[in-house]
């Protein structure tokens, strides 16, 4: 499994990001370049504790269970 903690993987990812422009075609789903970079930036801010994510009651109630099932289903 690739991880950003391996230098070759990290270097390849940095190279890929540096070559993006407004005409780049999606290779990661349906997002355009702006949407993908915004998504990554917001996720990083959340991970680093710079922003807080407000969860609705239902998310608090069943969020962990759904997340675990999604993670487990992708590993098989």
PDB file with one MODEL, atoms N, CA, C and O in Angstrom:
MODEL        1
ATOM      1  N   UNK A   1       0.842  -1.176   0.000  1.00  0.00           N
ATOM      2  CA  UNK A   1       0.000   0.000   0.000  1.00  0.00           C
ATOM      3  C   UNK A   1       0.892   1.246   0.000  1.00  0.00           C
ATOM      4  O   UNK A   1       1.857   1.323   0.760  1.00  0.00           O
ATOM      5  N   UNK A   2       0.569   2.201  -0.842  1.00  0.00           N
ATOM      6  CA  UNK A   2       1.344   3.430  -0.911  1.00  0.00           C
ATOM      7  C   UNK A   2       1.047   4.299   0.307  1.00  0.00           C
ATOM      8  O   UNK A   2      -0.080   4.343   0.799  1.00  0.00           O
ATOM      9  N   UNK A   3       2.080   4.986   0.779  1.00  0.00           N
ATOM     10  CA  UNK A   3       1.927   5.887   1.910  1.00  0.00           C
ATOM     11  C   UNK A   3       2.800   7.118   1.688  1.00  0.00           C
ATOM     12  O   UNK A   3       3.872   7.024   1.092  1.00  0.00           O
ATOM     13  N   UNK A   4       2.345   8.255   2.162  1.00  0.00           N
ATOM     14  CA  UNK A   4       3.114   9.490   1.989  1.00  0.00           C
ATOM     15  C   UNK A   4       4.370   9.498   2.845  1.00  0.00           C
ATOM     16  O   UNK A   4       5.189  10.408   2.723  1.00  0.00           O
ATOM     17  N   UNK A   5       4.535   8.514   3.697  1.00  0.00           N
ATOM     18  CA  UNK A   5       5.726   8.426   4.523  1.00  0.00           C
ATOM     19  C   UNK A   5       6.895   7.780   3.784  1.00  0.00           C
ATOM     20  O   UNK A   5       8.026   7.802   4.270  1.00  0.00           O
ATOM     21  N   UNK A   6       6.625   7.200   2.597  1.00  0.00           N
ATOM     22  CA  UNK A   6       7.685   6.681   1.732  1.00  0.00           C
ATOM     23  C   UNK A   6       8.109   7.795   0.784  1.00  0.00           C
ATOM     24  O   UNK A   6       7.271   8.361   0.083  1.00  0.00           O
ATOM     25  N   UNK A   7       9.399   8.115   0.753  1.00  0.00           N
ATOM     26  CA  UNK A   7       9.889   9.238  -0.043  1.00  0.00           C
ATOM     27  C   UNK A   7       9.533   9.134  -1.528  1.00  0.00           C
ATOM     28  O   UNK A   7       9.103  10.136  -2.099  1.00  0.00           O
ATOM     29  N   UNK A   8       9.687   7.984  -2.183  1.00  0.00           N
ATOM     30  CA  UNK A   8       9.327   7.918  -3.615  1.00  0.00           C
ATOM     31  C   UNK A   8       7.838   8.222  -3.859  1.00  0.00           C
ATOM     32  O   UNK A   8       7.491   8.901  -4.826  1.00  0.00           O
ATOM     33  N   UNK A   9       6.987   7.727  -3.000  1.00  0.00           N
ATOM     34  CA  UNK A   9       5.553   7.992  -3.141  1.00  0.00           C
ATOM     35  C   UNK A   9       5.271   9.466  -2.929  1.00  0.00           C
ATOM     36  O   UNK A   9       4.514  10.071  -3.688  1.00  0.00           O
ATOM     37  N   UNK A  10       5.875  10.051  -1.900  1.00  0.00           N
ATOM     38  CA  UNK A  10       5.691  11.467  -1.600  1.00  0.00           C
ATOM     39  C   UNK A  10       6.200  12.337  -2.744  1.00  0.00           C
ATOM     40  O   UNK A  10       5.542  13.304  -3.128  1.00  0.00           O
ATOM     41  N   UNK A  11       7.361  12.000  -3.288  1.00  0.00           N
ATOM     42  CA  UNK A  11       7.919  12.765  -4.402  1.00  0.00           C
ATOM     43  C   UNK A  11       7.021  12.685  -5.636  1.00  0.00           C
ATOM     44  O   UNK A  11       6.826  13.682  -6.331  1.00  0.00           O
ATOM     45  N   UNK A  12       6.478  11.503  -5.906  1.00  0.00           N
ATOM     46  CA  UNK A  12       5.579  11.345  -7.057  1.00  0.00           C
ATOM     47  C   UNK A  12       4.310  12.168  -6.865  1.00  0.00           C
ATOM     48  O   UNK A  12       3.807  12.761  -7.819  1.00  0.00           O
ATOM     49  N   UNK A  13       3.799  12.208  -5.660  1.00  0.00           N
ATOM     50  CA  UNK A  13       2.595  12.991  -5.370  1.00  0.00           C
ATOM     51  C   UNK A  13       2.872  14.484  -5.530  1.00  0.00           C
ATOM     52  O   UNK A  13       2.060  15.206  -6.109  1.00  0.00           O
ATOM     53  N   UNK A  14       3.998  14.946  -5.027  1.00  0.00           N
ATOM     54  CA  UNK A  14       4.375  16.362  -5.154  1.00  0.00           C
ATOM     55  C   UNK A  14       4.535  16.736  -6.627  1.00  0.00           C
ATOM     56  O   UNK A  14       4.078  17.796  -7.056  1.00  0.00           O
ATOM     57  N   UNK A  15       5.180  15.871  -7.389  1.00  0.00           N
ATOM     58  CA  UNK A  15       5.344  16.117  -8.823  1.00  0.00           C
ATOM     59  C   UNK A  15       3.992  16.206  -9.513  1.00  0.00           C
ATOM     60  O   UNK A  15       3.770  17.084 -10.347  1.00  0.00           O
ATOM     61  N   UNK A  16       3.090  15.297  -9.163  1.00  0.00           N
ATOM     62  CA  UNK A  16       1.751  15.307  -9.773  1.00  0.00           C
ATOM     63  C   UNK A  16       0.993  16.586  -9.440  1.00  0.00           C
ATOM     64  O   UNK A  16       0.335  17.162 -10.306  1.00  0.00           O
ATOM     65  N   UNK A  17       1.083  17.033  -8.189  1.00  0.00           N
ATOM     66  CA  UNK A  17       0.405  18.265  -7.785  1.00  0.00           C
ATOM     67  C   UNK A  17       0.997  19.465  -8.511  1.00  0.00           C
ATOM     68  O   UNK A  17       0.265  20.348  -8.959  1.00  0.00           O
ATOM     69  N   UNK A  18       2.322  19.498  -8.627  1.00  0.00           N
ATOM     70  CA  UNK A  18       2.983  20.629  -9.285  1.00  0.00           C
ATOM     71  C   UNK A  18       2.683  20.722 -10.774  1.00  0.00           C
ATOM     72  O   UNK A  18       2.842  21.791 -11.363  1.00  0.00           O
ATOM     73  N   UNK A  19       2.257  19.638 -11.393  1.00  0.00           N
ATOM     74  CA  UNK A  19       1.961  19.671 -12.828  1.00  0.00           C
ATOM     75  C   UNK A  19       0.488  19.963 -13.118  1.00  0.00           C
ATOM     76  O   UNK A  19       0.101  20.062 -14.283  1.00  0.00           O
ATOM     77  N   UNK A  20      -0.336  20.101 -12.082  1.00  0.00           N
ATOM     78  CA  UNK A  20      -1.759  20.388 -12.285  1.00  0.00           C
ATOM     79  C   UNK A  20      -1.945  21.800 -12.824  1.00  0.00           C
ATOM     80  O   UNK A  20      -1.220  22.723 -12.455  1.00  0.00           O
ATOM     81  N   UNK A  21      -2.926  21.947 -13.699  1.00  0.00           N
ATOM     82  CA  UNK A  21      -3.340  23.269 -14.167  1.00  0.00           C
ATOM     83  C   UNK A  21      -4.836  23.224 -14.435  1.00  0.00           C
ATOM     84  O   UNK A  21      -5.470  22.182 -14.271  1.00  0.00           O
ATOM     85  N   UNK A  22      -5.399  24.351 -14.846  1.00  0.00           N
ATOM     86  CA  UNK A  22      -6.855  24.430 -15.015  1.00  0.00           C
ATOM     87  C   UNK A  22      -7.383  23.501 -16.108  1.00  0.00           C
ATOM     88  O   UNK A  22      -8.585  23.244 -16.161  1.00  0.00           O
ATOM     89  N   UNK A  23      -6.522  23.001 -16.967  1.00  0.00           N
ATOM     90  CA  UNK A  23      -6.946  22.104 -18.042  1.00  0.00           C
ATOM     91  C   UNK A  23      -6.699  20.631 -17.735  1.00  0.00           C
ATOM     92  O   UNK A  23      -6.970  19.773 -18.574  1.00  0.00           O
ATOM     93  N   UNK A  24      -6.190  20.329 -16.545  1.00  0.00           N
ATOM     94  CA  UNK A  24      -5.910  18.938 -16.176  1.00  0.00           C
ATOM     95  C   UNK A  24      -7.205  18.147 -16.100  1.00  0.00           C
ATOM     96  O   UNK A  24      -8.216  18.628 -15.588  1.00  0.00           O
ATOM     97  N   UNK A  25      -7.159  16.931 -16.616  1.00  0.00           N
ATOM     98  CA  UNK A  25      -8.337  16.068 -16.540  1.00  0.00           C
ATOM     99  C   UNK A  25      -8.286  15.242 -15.261  1.00  0.00           C
ATOM    100  O   UNK A  25      -7.211  14.893 -14.775  1.00  0.00           O
ATOM    101  N   UNK A  26      -9.441  14.941 -14.735  1.00  0.00           N
ATOM    102  CA  UNK A  26      -9.547  14.212 -13.475  1.00  0.00           C
ATOM    103  C   UNK A  26      -9.022  12.790 -13.633  1.00  0.00           C
ATOM    104  O   UNK A  26      -9.386  12.081 -14.571  1.00  0.00           O
ATOM    105  N   UNK A  27      -8.171  12.388 -12.709  1.00  0.00           N
ATOM    106  CA  UNK A  27      -7.691  11.013 -12.644  1.00  0.00           C
ATOM    107  C   UNK A  27      -8.042  10.413 -11.289  1.00  0.00           C
ATOM    108  O   UNK A  27      -7.623   9.302 -10.964  1.00  0.00           O
ATOM    109  N   UNK A  28      -8.804  11.149 -10.511  1.00  0.00           N
ATOM    110  CA  UNK A  28      -9.096  10.753  -9.136  1.00  0.00           C
ATOM    111  C   UNK A  28     -10.596  10.749  -8.861  1.00  0.00           C
ATOM    112  O   UNK A  28     -11.011  10.605  -7.711  1.00  0.00           O
ATOM    113  N   UNK A  29     -11.398  10.902  -9.881  1.00  0.00           N
ATOM    114  CA  UNK A  29     -12.847  10.944  -9.704  1.00  0.00           C
ATOM    115  C   UNK A  29     -13.432  12.018 -10.596  1.00  0.00           C
ATOM    116  O   UNK A  29     -12.942  12.235 -11.704  1.00  0.00           O
ATOM    117  N   UNK A  30     -14.466  12.690 -10.135  1.00  0.00           N
ATOM    118  CA  UNK A  30     -15.159  13.678 -10.957  1.00  0.00           C
ATOM    119  C   UNK A  30     -14.832  15.124 -10.591  1.00  0.00           C
ATOM    120  O   UNK A  30     -15.350  16.050 -11.215  1.00  0.00           O
ATOM    121  N   UNK A  31     -13.982  15.327  -9.588  1.00  0.00           N
ATOM    122  CA  UNK A  31     -13.649  16.694  -9.191  1.00  0.00           C
ATOM    123  C   UNK A  31     -12.729  17.343 -10.210  1.00  0.00           C
ATOM    124  O   UNK A  31     -11.887  16.683 -10.820  1.00  0.00           O
ATOM    125  N   UNK A  32     -12.907  18.666 -10.385  1.00  0.00           N
ATOM    126  CA  UNK A  32     -11.925  19.393 -11.186  1.00  0.00           C
ATOM    127  C   UNK A  32     -10.751  19.761 -10.279  1.00  0.00           C
ATOM    128  O   UNK A  32     -10.773  19.463  -9.084  1.00  0.00           O
ATOM    129  N   UNK A  33      -9.737  20.401 -10.837  1.00  0.00           N
ATOM    130  CA  UNK A  33      -8.522  20.693 -10.073  1.00  0.00           C
ATOM    131  C   UNK A  33      -8.833  21.561  -8.859  1.00  0.00           C
ATOM    132  O   UNK A  33      -8.359  21.277  -7.758  1.00  0.00           O
ATOM    133  N   UNK A  34      -9.621  22.611  -9.046  1.00  0.00           N
ATOM    134  CA  UNK A  34      -9.951  23.500  -7.933  1.00  0.00           C
ATOM    135  C   UNK A  34     -10.659  22.738  -6.816  1.00  0.00           C
ATOM    136  O   UNK A  34     -10.309  22.879  -5.644  1.00  0.00           O
ATOM    137  N   UNK A  35     -11.649  21.935  -7.178  1.00  0.00           N
ATOM    138  CA  UNK A  35     -12.404  21.184  -6.171  1.00  0.00           C
ATOM    139  C   UNK A  35     -11.512  20.208  -5.424  1.00  0.00           C
ATOM    140  O   UNK A  35     -11.637  20.064  -4.207  1.00  0.00           O
ATOM    141  N   UNK A  36     -10.613  19.532  -6.135  1.00  0.00           N
ATOM    142  CA  UNK A  36      -9.738  18.558  -5.497  1.00  0.00           C
ATOM    143  C   UNK A  36      -8.771  19.241  -4.531  1.00  0.00           C
ATOM    144  O   UNK A  36      -8.580  18.766  -3.412  1.00  0.00           O
ATOM    145  N   UNK A  37      -8.161  20.347  -4.950  1.00  0.00           N
ATOM    146  CA  UNK A  37      -7.229  21.053  -4.081  1.00  0.00           C
ATOM    147  C   UNK A  37      -7.941  21.660  -2.873  1.00  0.00           C
ATOM    148  O   UNK A  37      -7.394  21.658  -1.771  1.00  0.00           O
ATOM    149  N   UNK A  38      -9.148  22.175  -3.066  1.00  0.00           N
ATOM    150  CA  UNK A  38      -9.933  22.713  -1.949  1.00  0.00           C
ATOM    151  C   UNK A  38     -10.270  21.597  -0.966  1.00  0.00           C
ATOM    152  O   UNK A  38     -10.164  21.783   0.246  1.00  0.00           O
ATOM    153  N   UNK A  39     -10.673  20.447  -1.479  1.00  0.00           N
ATOM    154  CA  UNK A  39     -10.991  19.287  -0.646  1.00  0.00           C
ATOM    155  C   UNK A  39      -9.779  18.887   0.195  1.00  0.00           C
ATOM    156  O   UNK A  39      -9.902  18.660   1.398  1.00  0.00           O
ATOM    157  N   UNK A  40      -8.621  18.803  -0.435  1.00  0.00           N
ATOM    158  CA  UNK A  40      -7.396  18.417   0.279  1.00  0.00           C
ATOM    159  C   UNK A  40      -7.005  19.462   1.323  1.00  0.00           C
ATOM    160  O   UNK A  40      -6.586  19.114   2.427  1.00  0.00           O
ATOM    161  N   UNK A  41      -7.143  20.743   0.971  1.00  0.00           N
ATOM    162  CA  UNK A  41      -6.808  21.821   1.905  1.00  0.00           C
ATOM    163  C   UNK A  41      -7.721  21.802   3.120  1.00  0.00           C
ATOM    164  O   UNK A  41      -7.252  21.929   4.251  1.00  0.00           O
ATOM    165  N   UNK A  42      -9.018  21.646   2.899  1.00  0.00           N
ATOM    166  CA  UNK A  42      -9.964  21.604   4.014  1.00  0.00           C
ATOM    167  C   UNK A  42      -9.725  20.387   4.904  1.00  0.00           C
ATOM    168  O   UNK A  42      -9.817  20.480   6.128  1.00  0.00           O
ATOM    169  N   UNK A  43      -9.419  19.256   4.291  1.00  0.00           N
ATOM    170  CA  UNK A  43      -9.135  18.048   5.076  1.00  0.00           C
ATOM    171  C   UNK A  43      -7.887  18.243   5.928  1.00  0.00           C
ATOM    172  O   UNK A  43      -7.866  17.860   7.098  1.00  0.00           O
ATOM    173  N   UNK A  44      -6.850  18.835   5.349  1.00  0.00           N
ATOM    174  CA  UNK A  44      -5.617  19.073   6.104  1.00  0.00           C
ATOM    175  C   UNK A  44      -5.859  20.014   7.278  1.00  0.00           C
ATOM    176  O   UNK A  44      -5.342  19.788   8.373  1.00  0.00           O
ATOM    177  N   UNK A  45      -6.645  21.073   7.055  1.00  0.00           N
ATOM    178  CA  UNK A  45      -6.961  21.999   8.148  1.00  0.00           C
ATOM    179  C   UNK A  45      -7.717  21.285   9.260  1.00  0.00           C
ATOM    180  O   UNK A  45      -7.495  21.560  10.440  1.00  0.00           O
ATOM    181  N   UNK A  46      -8.601  20.377   8.894  1.00  0.00           N
ATOM    182  CA  UNK A  46      -9.350  19.616   9.887  1.00  0.00           C
ATOM    183  C   UNK A  46      -8.421  18.695  10.669  1.00  0.00           C
ATOM    184  O   UNK A  46      -8.517  18.617  11.894  1.00  0.00           O
ATOM    185  N   UNK A  47      -7.521  17.998   9.976  1.00  0.00           N
ATOM    186  CA  UNK A  47      -6.583  17.085  10.635  1.00  0.00           C
ATOM    187  C   UNK A  47      -5.649  17.818  11.587  1.00  0.00           C
ATOM    188  O   UNK A  47      -5.314  17.308  12.657  1.00  0.00           O
ATOM    189  N   UNK A  48      -5.229  19.023  11.190  1.00  0.00           N
ATOM    190  CA  UNK A  48      -4.296  19.790  12.003  1.00  0.00           C
ATOM    191  C   UNK A  48      -4.986  20.565  13.127  1.00  0.00           C
ATOM    192  O   UNK A  48      -4.320  21.209  13.937  1.00  0.00           O
ATOM    193  N   UNK A  49      -6.312  20.504  13.176  1.00  0.00           N
ATOM    194  CA  UNK A  49      -7.050  21.180  14.228  1.00  0.00           C
ATOM    195  C   UNK A  49      -7.241  22.667  13.991  1.00  0.00           C
ATOM    196  O   UNK A  49      -7.596  23.400  14.914  1.00  0.00           O
ATOM    197  N   UNK A  50      -7.009  23.123  12.764  1.00  0.00           N
ATOM    198  CA  UNK A  50      -7.184  24.542  12.452  1.00  0.00           C
ATOM    199  C   UNK A  50      -8.651  24.910  12.290  1.00  0.00           C
ATOM    200  O   UNK A  50      -9.028  26.066  12.482  1.00  0.00           O
ATOM    201  N   UNK A  51      -9.475  23.936  11.939  1.00  0.00           N
ATOM    202  CA  UNK A  51     -10.915  24.162  11.814  1.00  0.00           C
ATOM    203  C   UNK A  51     -11.656  23.050  12.538  1.00  0.00           C
ATOM    204  O   UNK A  51     -11.116  21.964  12.751  1.00  0.00           O
ATOM    205  N   UNK A  52     -12.870  23.324  12.905  1.00  0.00           N
ATOM    206  CA  UNK A  52     -13.728  22.333  13.545  1.00  0.00           C
ATOM    207  C   UNK A  52     -14.851  21.973  12.585  1.00  0.00           C
ATOM    208  O   UNK A  52     -15.356  22.831  11.862  1.00  0.00           O
ATOM    209  N   UNK A  53     -15.227  20.740  12.580  1.00  0.00           N
ATOM    210  CA  UNK A  53     -16.318  20.249  11.741  1.00  0.00           C
ATOM    211  C   UNK A  53     -17.531  20.057  12.620  1.00  0.00           C
ATOM    212  O   UNK A  53     -17.494  19.277  13.571  1.00  0.00           O
ATOM    213  N   UNK A  54     -18.609  20.762  12.311  1.00  0.00           N
ATOM    214  CA  UNK A  54     -19.845  20.620  13.084  1.00  0.00           C
ATOM    215  C   UNK A  54     -20.605  19.408  12.577  1.00  0.00           C
ATOM    216  O   UNK A  54     -20.917  19.304  11.391  1.00  0.00           O
ATOM    217  N   UNK A  55     -20.895  18.501  13.485  1.00  0.00           N
ATOM    218  CA  UNK A  55     -21.642  17.298  13.114  1.00  0.00           C
ATOM    219  C   UNK A  55     -23.065  17.401  13.635  1.00  0.00           C
ATOM    220  O   UNK A  55     -23.302  17.868  14.749  1.00  0.00           O
ATOM    221  N   UNK A  56     -23.987  16.965  12.828  1.00  0.00           N
ATOM    222  CA  UNK A  56     -25.380  16.938  13.256  1.00  0.00           C
ATOM    223  C   UNK A  56     -25.582  15.761  14.203  1.00  0.00           C
ATOM    224  O   UNK A  56     -24.730  14.877  14.296  1.00  0.00           O
ATOM    225  N   UNK A  57     -26.688  15.753  14.892  1.00  0.00           N
ATOM    226  CA  UNK A  57     -26.954  14.721  15.893  1.00  0.00           C
ATOM    227  C   UNK A  57     -26.872  13.317  15.317  1.00  0.00           C
ATOM    228  O   UNK A  57     -26.297  12.427  15.943  1.00  0.00           O
ATOM    229  N   UNK A  58     -27.433  13.103  14.144  1.00  0.00           N
ATOM    230  CA  UNK A  58     -27.425  11.772  13.540  1.00  0.00           C
ATOM    231  C   UNK A  58     -25.992  11.317  13.257  1.00  0.00           C
ATOM    232  O   UNK A  58     -25.670  10.143  13.436  1.00  0.00           O
ATOM    233  N   UNK A  59     -25.137  12.230  12.819  1.00  0.00           N
ATOM    234  CA  UNK A  59     -23.744  11.897  12.583  1.00  0.00           C
ATOM    235  C   UNK A  59     -23.034  11.476  13.854  1.00  0.00           C
ATOM    236  O   UNK A  59     -22.218  10.555  13.840  1.00  0.00           O
ATOM    237  N   UNK A  60     -23.342  12.147  14.949  1.00  0.00           N
ATOM    238  CA  UNK A  60     -22.746  11.773  16.230  1.00  0.00           C
ATOM    239  C   UNK A  60     -23.256  10.418  16.695  1.00  0.00           C
ATOM    240  O   UNK A  60     -22.529   9.649  17.323  1.00  0.00           O
ATOM    241  N   UNK A  61     -24.508  10.137  16.380  1.00  0.00           N
ATOM    242  CA  UNK A  61     -25.146   8.909  16.831  1.00  0.00           C
ATOM    243  C   UNK A  61     -24.607   7.683  16.100  1.00  0.00           C
ATOM    244  O   UNK A  61     -24.290   6.681  16.741  1.00  0.00           O
ATOM    245  N   UNK A  62     -24.497   7.739  14.786  1.00  0.00           N
ATOM    246  CA  UNK A  62     -24.101   6.553  14.018  1.00  0.00           C
ATOM    247  C   UNK A  62     -22.831   6.739  13.200  1.00  0.00           C
ATOM    248  O   UNK A  62     -22.440   5.836  12.459  1.00  0.00           O
ATOM    249  N   UNK A  63     -22.175   7.896  13.321  1.00  0.00           N
ATOM    250  CA  UNK A  63     -21.001   8.204  12.497  1.00  0.00           C
ATOM    251  C   UNK A  63     -19.879   7.194  12.605  1.00  0.00           C
ATOM    252  O   UNK A  63     -19.363   6.741  11.583  1.00  0.00           O
ATOM    253  N   UNK A  64     -19.482   6.826  13.829  1.00  0.00           N
ATOM    254  CA  UNK A  64     -18.375   5.892  13.995  1.00  0.00           C
ATOM    255  C   UNK A  64     -18.705   4.529  13.394  1.00  0.00           C
ATOM    256  O   UNK A  64     -17.851   3.893  12.776  1.00  0.00           O
ATOM    257  N   UNK A  65     -19.939   4.089  13.577  1.00  0.00           N
ATOM    258  CA  UNK A  65     -20.347   2.787  13.063  1.00  0.00           C
ATOM    259  C   UNK A  65     -20.275   2.776  11.527  1.00  0.00           C
ATOM    260  O   UNK A  65     -19.767   1.823  10.936  1.00  0.00           O
ATOM    261  N   UNK A  66     -20.778   3.824  10.893  1.00  0.00           N
ATOM    262  CA  UNK A  66     -20.760   3.904   9.433  1.00  0.00           C
ATOM    263  C   UNK A  66     -19.321   3.994   8.926  1.00  0.00           C
ATOM    264  O   UNK A  66     -18.967   3.328   7.953  1.00  0.00           O
ATOM    265  N   UNK A  67     -18.499   4.802   9.570  1.00  0.00           N
ATOM    266  CA  UNK A  67     -17.111   4.936   9.158  1.00  0.00           C
ATOM    267  C   UNK A  67     -16.373   3.612   9.248  1.00  0.00           C
ATOM    268  O   UNK A  67     -15.640   3.244   8.329  1.00  0.00           O
ATOM    269  N   UNK A  68     -16.558   2.898  10.341  1.00  0.00           N
ATOM    270  CA  UNK A  68     -15.899   1.584  10.496  1.00  0.00           C
ATOM    271  C   UNK A  68     -16.341   0.622   9.405  1.00  0.00           C
ATOM    272  O   UNK A  68     -15.520  -0.111   8.853  1.00  0.00           O
ATOM    273  N   UNK A  69     -17.634   0.619   9.089  1.00  0.00           N
ATOM    274  CA  UNK A  69     -18.115  -0.308   8.065  1.00  0.00           C
ATOM    275  C   UNK A  69     -17.563   0.066   6.690  1.00  0.00           C
ATOM    276  O   UNK A  69     -17.263  -0.816   5.886  1.00  0.00           O
ATOM    277  N   UNK A  70     -17.423   1.380   6.408  1.00  0.00           N
ATOM    278  CA  UNK A  70     -16.838   1.804   5.132  1.00  0.00           C
ATOM    279  C   UNK A  70     -15.375   1.411   5.040  1.00  0.00           C
ATOM    280  O   UNK A  70     -14.922   0.931   4.001  1.00  0.00           O
ATOM    281  N   UNK A  71     -14.646   1.609   6.106  1.00  0.00           N
ATOM    282  CA  UNK A  71     -13.220   1.266   6.112  1.00  0.00           C
ATOM    283  C   UNK A  71     -13.033  -0.232   5.965  1.00  0.00           C
ATOM    284  O   UNK A  71     -12.190  -0.676   5.185  1.00  0.00           O
ATOM    285  N   UNK A  72     -13.803  -1.017   6.700  1.00  0.00           N
ATOM    286  CA  UNK A  72     -13.680  -2.467   6.619  1.00  0.00           C
ATOM    287  C   UNK A  72     -14.085  -3.007   5.252  1.00  0.00           C
ATOM    288  O   UNK A  72     -13.489  -3.974   4.777  1.00  0.00           O
ATOM    289  N   UNK A  73     -15.080  -2.409   4.613  1.00  0.00           N
ATOM    290  CA  UNK A  73     -15.516  -2.899   3.306  1.00  0.00           C
ATOM    291  C   UNK A  73     -14.492  -2.605   2.226  1.00  0.00           C
ATOM    292  O   UNK A  73     -14.419  -3.343   1.244  1.00  0.00           O
ATOM    293  N   UNK A  74     -13.695  -1.546   2.373  1.00  0.00           N
ATOM    294  CA  UNK A  74     -12.687  -1.188   1.367  1.00  0.00           C
ATOM    295  C   UNK A  74     -11.423  -2.020   1.521  1.00  0.00           C
ATOM    296  O   UNK A  74     -10.637  -2.115   0.579  1.00  0.00           O
ATOM    297  N   UNK A  75     -11.209  -2.616   2.672  1.00  0.00           N
ATOM    298  CA  UNK A  75     -10.008  -3.407   2.880  1.00  0.00           C
ATOM    299  C   UNK A  75     -10.120  -4.806   2.305  1.00  0.00           C
ATOM    300  O   UNK A  75      -9.107  -5.490   2.159  1.00  0.00           O
ATOM    301  N   UNK A  76     -11.303  -5.241   1.982  1.00  0.00           N
ATOM    302  CA  UNK A  76     -11.494  -6.618   1.478  1.00  0.00           C
ATOM    303  C   UNK A  76     -11.647  -6.642  -0.005  1.00  0.00           C
ATOM    304  O   UNK A  76     -11.815  -7.711  -0.592  1.00  0.00           O
TER     305      UNK A  76
ENDMDL
END
